[in-house]
Amino acid sequence: MPPVEQNVIIQQLKERLNIDLKHSATADNYEQALNLRVVSGDVPDVFLIPQNLMQKYAEQGIVLDLAKYKDKLPNASKVLKDYDWLKTTVNGKIAALPRLDAIPNFGLYIRQDWLDKLGLKVPTTLDELVQVSVAFTKQDPDGNGKNDTFGYTAVPDPSGNSFNEIFMEVFNGYGTMFGKGLVIENGKAVYTINKKETRDALEFIKKFIDSGSVDPEIFTNKNNSDLDKAMKGKVGIYMTNWSSFMKGDLADKLKQSDPTAKWVQIAAPKGPDPNNYLGVQPMGISWDRTAISAKLEKDPEKLARALEFVDYLSAGEGFNLAAYGVEGKHYKKENGKIVALDAMKELNYTYLYQFAGRNDAEYLAVKFPSNAADIAFNATYKRITDYGTAVNTFPEGYVDAEVNKFILDQTLNFVYGKRPFSEWDSFINTLNKQYKLDLLTEHANKVLKEKGFIK
C-alpha cells in the first residue's frame, strides 16, 4: 500500500464522501492478524473475511447481517444477482458482500520455437502432449548440446491442498477434477475423487511422470521457481495463468532472459471426455468478500457511513475510481469507452477496493491491452463447473483439513508408484468411511438443494 497521502482511493473518498478512512493492509498471515483483532475485541468496521472464517463469524454474531440492509446497498444490488448473494449466505444470513465471479485465467503454454526446431506440431491430444514433452526433454531443443531441459512444469497451487492446477489439462481431459471437486450428476452431488475418471486421469499422470519429462520439482516448486525455469529456457510446456507469465514487466523479463523463446497458448488437448475442458469455474464462491462489523448497529450514524462507503465503490463513479482511478489522470473516455493512461500503471493496489468485483472481460481489456490476445484465447476454454465452493459449511464430525491431506498424500503415492492402483478401491473406502467424505457428500446434497442448484 502507498502512504496515505499518495493513496488515490483514500484521498478521493475523503473528498467525495467526506469520510475519515484508515486502511490497514496485511500482506502475510491475514487470517491470523484478523483473528487476533477479533479476539481482542478490536473488530475492524469493514474488512475482508476469508471463506473459512465466514461461517464462524456469522454464527458468533461478529459480522452484520446484510440481508437487513440491502436497501442501503443500491449500487451493489444492481451489480450482484440473487445467485451472488448465495455465495455469502450462512444459515439464512448474508454474512458479507460477495464479489462477481472472476474469469479463470489458467492456460497451457508451449515453446513454438522448440516445436519448430524439432519438426513437431502443436499437440492436440493428451498422448501427443506427453510425446512432445519427452522430445523437449531428450532431443536438445535449445541446441546447446546439454541434457538440461525437460518438457513440462506448472504453477503450484498456493493452498498446497491440490494439484488440480499442476495437471489441470489431464484431469479436465478426462472430464473430472482433482480431489474434492464437486459435480452434479443425475440430480445428485458427487465428489470427483469418487469418479472412475479421476482414477483414470491419475493413472495417465503416472505414465506422464514415468516418461521422465516432467519437472522433478513440480510438486515442490516454491518462490516462483517454476516461472524461473520457464524464463531461463529450461522447460517447454507450462501450465500457468497469463497474468503470472505474460503480463507487463514479466513479458519484458521473458524477452530479455531468452530472446529466442516464442511462447504460445494452445487449445485444450483432447482426452477421453468429449467436452474438451480446460479450467475450472467455481460455482458459488466469492474470492474476496467484504464484511461489516455487527458492532456498528450500536452506532447508526457510523453504520450508515460504512454502508455508503461499501456501496459507493460497488458501481458507477465509485467503481470507476476503484477500478481505473481518476478520470483525466489515470484514464480518459473515448466514444463512451474507458482508455487507460500511463498513470494507471501506478494503481496496483486498487483491486482491494472493488468490493462487489467487476466485469473481468471489460476490466482486463482496459487494464492490460497488450495482453488482449492472451485474454481472448483464455476465454475460449470450456471450463468444468465445480459446485464445491457453494458448500461453505461442514457437518459435525467432518474435518476438512484432514481429508484434504489424506487425498493429497495418497494420490501422490499412487502417481509416484509408492502405492499400486490395485489398492485404489481400498483408498476410496477409507476416504469415505473413516475420513467421512460420505458425510460431507450427504451434507453437500442438502446444501445444494437448499440453494437451488439441485432441483
N, C-alpha and C positions, 0 to 999 in steps of 0.2 A: 504494500500500500504506500502511496506517496504521502508526504507530510500533509496535514490538514489544509494548510494554505494553498497547496497545489492539487488537492483533490477536487476535480471539477464538479463531481456529483454533489459533494457536501456543500461546496460554495454556492452552487446553483440552487440547491434545496433551501439553504438559508435565505436566499433572495426571493425565490418563488413561493415558498410555503411559510417563511418566517419561523423556521424551527431550529432548535439547537440540537445538533446530531453529533454524538460521539460514537465512532465506529471502531470497534476492536476486531482486528483480523488475526487469527491464529493459524499459522501455516502447518504446524505439526501437532499431533495429538489433540485435535479439536474436540473430539468426543470427551476425552479426559478433562480438558480445560472447562468444557461446558458443565460436565457433571460436578466438578468442584464448585463452580459458581452456584449451581442449583442447590447442592447440599448445604452450602453456607448461607443460603437464603438470598444471594445476590443474583437473582434471575434477571437476565437482560430483558429490556422491554420488548425488543424484536430480535429474533435470532434464527439462524438456520438450524434445523433439527435433523439429525441423522435418522434414517429409516428405522433402525433397530431401537432407537430411543422414543420414537413417536408413540407407540402403544403405552409404554411405561409412563411417560409424562402425561398422556391423556388420562390414563386411569388414576393417576395421582392428583389430577386437577391442576397441574402446573401450567398447562397451556390453555389459552382461550378457546372456547368452542365457537368457531367462526360461523357455524350454522345460524347462530342467533344474530349475526351482524352482516349477513350477505347483502342486505340493502344498503349498507355503508361501504360496499365494495363494488360500485357500478362498473368501473373500468375492468376489474378482474373478472366480473361476471360476464362481460361482453366477450372476453377472450377465452375463458375457460368454460367447457361444456360440462354437462352432468357427469359424463364419464371421468373427466379430470378430477372433479371433486371426490369421486370414489377413491382415488389414489391415497388421499389423506384422511379418509373416514375411519374412525375407530369406535366401535360399539355405538354407532349412530351419531357420533360427534365428529365435526370437522376439526381435526387437531392442528391443521396448518394449511397455509395457502399452497396449493400444488403448482407445478410447472407444466407447461405443454410438453408433449413428447419431443425428445430430440431425435434428429436423424442419425441412425447408426453410421459411423464413418469408417468401419473396418473394410479393408480391401486386400486383394492379392496382387503383389508387385513382382515383376521379374526383369532380369537384365536382358534387354533385347539385343544389346551388343554381344553378349555371350552366346545367345542363341545363333546370331549371325556367324560368329567366329567358328562355331561347331557345326554349322549347317543344319540346325534344328528348327522346328516350327514351334509356335506358341502351344503349350499343352492345352488340350480341350477336355481331357478326362483325367480322373484321379490316377489311373495307371500311367498315363503319359506324364503327369506331374512328377511321379516317382522316377520315371525313366530320365527325364530332364535333370532332376535333382542329382541322380547318380552321375550323369555326364558332367555336370558342373563340378562334381567332386573329383572325378577321376581323369578328365580329359584336358586339364590345364587350360581353362577358358580364358585366363588372363595372360597366358603366353609367357609367363616368367620362368618356366622350366622347373617350378617347385610344386610340391604337393601341399599347397597351403590354402585351398578353397574347399568349401562344401556347399551343398545345394540349398538347404532350407533352414530358415530360422523364423522366429515370430516374437512379437512383443508379448511379454508375460502379463498375466492377469495380476493387477496390483493387490487384489484381495488374497491371493495365494490359495484360494479355495477351489480353483477350477483350472483346467487347461483347455476350456472351450475355445478361447481365442487362439491358443497355440496351434491347434489343428482344426480350426473352425470349418475350413473347406471340406475336410473329411467327414466330420460329424454331420454337417449340413448336406453333404452329398449323399449321405445315407438317410436323409430325412429326419435327423434327430439332433439332439444337443447333448453336451456332456453333463453328467451329474444330475442335479435336481432341476433340470429344465422341466417345465410343466406344460403339457399339451392337453387339448380336449379331443377325445376320440369317442365317437358313438355316444355323445352326451355325458361322458364321464372324464374326470381328471386323471391323467396318467403321468407319473414322473418318468422322464425319459430313461433313467438308469435301468428301469424295468423292461425297456423295449429290446427286442431281439436285435433291432437295427443298431443300437448302441454297442452291444457286444460285437456285432459285425464290424462296426467302424473302428473299434479298439483293436480288433484283430488285424485290420488293414494298417492301422497306425504302427502296430508291432512290426509288420513287414517293412513299413517305411523306415522305421528306426533301424531294423536289422540290415537294411541296404547300405548302412554306413554313410549315408549322405545327409543326415540330419545333424544340425548343430549339437554337439555333445553336451553343451551347457543350456540347451533350450528351456529346461525347467528351472534353471538356477540363475539365468541372466538377471543381473541387477545393475542399477545405476546407468541405465541406457546402454549396457554392453551389447545388446542385440543391435541397436541403432549404430553403435560404433563399428560393428563388424560389417554392416551394410555400407557405411560411409567409407570404410577402408578397403572395400573390394574383396572381402573375404567370403561373401555369400551371394548367391544369385537369385534366390526366391525368398520373399519376405512378406509374411502376413502381418499387417500393421494398419494403422489408420493414417489417412493422408495428412491430418493436422499435426501428427508427430513425426512426419517424414518429409513432406513436400511443401510445408508452409513457411513462407517468409525467410528468415535467416537460415533455417535448416536446409532449404533448397540451395541457397548460396553456398553453404558449407559443403553440401554434397558435390556441387560442381567444382569447388576448389580442391576438395580432397581427392576426387577421382574424375577428372575432366572427360575421360573416355566413357564413363558409365552412362547408359541410357536405360533408365528405369521406366517401365510402362505398366499400367494397371491392366489386368486381364479379366476376362469373364470367369464366372464360376465353373471350375472343372466338373464335368458330368460324372455322377456316381450312379448307384443303383436306383435312387429315388428320382422320379420323373420331374419333380418340381424345380430342380436345379437351383436350390437355395444357396445363398452365401450371406451370412449375417443373421443376427438375432434381433428382433424387435420386442423389447419387453412390453407387456401389456399390463398397465395398472400400477406403474411406479413413477414417482416424480423424483428425478435425480437429485434435485435440491428442493427443499420445502421450507417455507418461512412461517414460523410460529410467533404468536404474540403472547406475552405473559398474562396469565389469568389475574395476576395481582392488580392489573390496570383497571379492573372492574371497580376497584375501590376509589379510583380517580377518574371519573367520567370524562373530564376535560382532556386529560393526558391520553386516555383510551381513544378519544375521537381524533386526536393528533396522530396517534400511531396508525390507526386505520386509514387516515387520509394519506399518510406517508407511504404506506404499503400500496394503497390503491393507485396513487398518482403515478408510481413507477411501473404500473402494470399495463398501461395502454396509452395511446395518444401522445401528447407532447412529453409527458413524463417518461414513457417508454423510449421515445426517440433520444432523450437525454441519456438514459441508462445504456442504450444500445450504440448510439452514434456520437454522443457528445453534444456540443453546442453548435447550432446552425451558424454558418458563416466562418467558424473557426475550425471545426472538425469535419463538417460536411456541408454540402450545398444541395439544392434541389434543381434538377433539370427535367422539364416535362413531367413534373409530378413525382419523379423518382429521386431517391437519395443517392448521392455520389460522394464517395469518400475523398477528403482532402488529406494531405500529407500528415497533418497534425493528429489524425485519427489513430495513427500507429502508437501514439503515446498512451492511449486508453486501453491498456492491457489488464485492467482490474475491474472495469465497469460491469462485467457479467455478474458480479456479486450483487448488483442492484436490480437485475432483471427478474423481479420476484415472481412473475407469472410465466416466465420463459419467453419464447419468441418463435416466430415462424422461421425455422432454420434455413429454408430454401431462399427466402428473401434476405435474411440477415447475412448469411455466409457469402452470398453473391456481392453484397456491398463491402463487407469487411476484407474479403480475400479474392479480388477479381483475378489475380494471377493464377489462382487455383481453380478457375471456372471449369476446366476440363476434368480435373480430379473429382470435383464435387458432382458434376453432371454424370460422370461414369459411375461414381459410387451410388448414385440414385437409381441406376439401372438394376442393381442387385435385388433379387427377390428374397425377402427376409422371412425367416421362420418365426412364428409368434410364440413367445414364452409368457404363459399366464402366471408363472410362479411369483412374479413381483406383485400380483394383485392380492396374494395371500400374505398380508403383512402381520399376521398373528400366528402363534404356535399353540398347539394343545398342551395341556398339563402333562408332564412326564416325558415330553419330547425335548431333546437338547440338540439344537441345530448345528452348533459348532462341532459337536462330536460326530454327527452324521457326515458333515462336510469333510472332516478329517479322515474318517474311515473310508469314504468313497475315494478321495484323492489318493490315500496311501495304497489302497488295494488295486486301484486301476493302474497306478504306476508300477506296482508289482507285476500285473498282467502284461503290460506293454514292454517291460524290460525283461520278461522271461523268468522272473523270480517266483511266479505262481502260474501254473498251467491253466489254460482256458477251460479245461475239463472240470475245474473247480468253480466255474462261474455261477452255476445254479446254487451252490452252497453259499457263495458270497452274497447273492441276492437274497437268499432265505435269511441269512444273518442280518442283513441290512434292514429287511422289512420287519422281522420279528424282534430280534434283540435290540436293534437301534431304533425301532418303532417308526420306520418310514410308512408302514401300513396305517399307523395312527395319523400321521401327517396327511396321507392321501385322503383318508376319511374326512379330516378337517378341511382340506382343500376343496373337496366336493361341496361341502356345506357352505363355505365362504363364497365360492364361485356361483353357487345357486342364489345366495342372498344378494350378491352384487349384479346378478342378471347375466353373467357370462355363460352359465349353463341354464337352459330353459327346462 
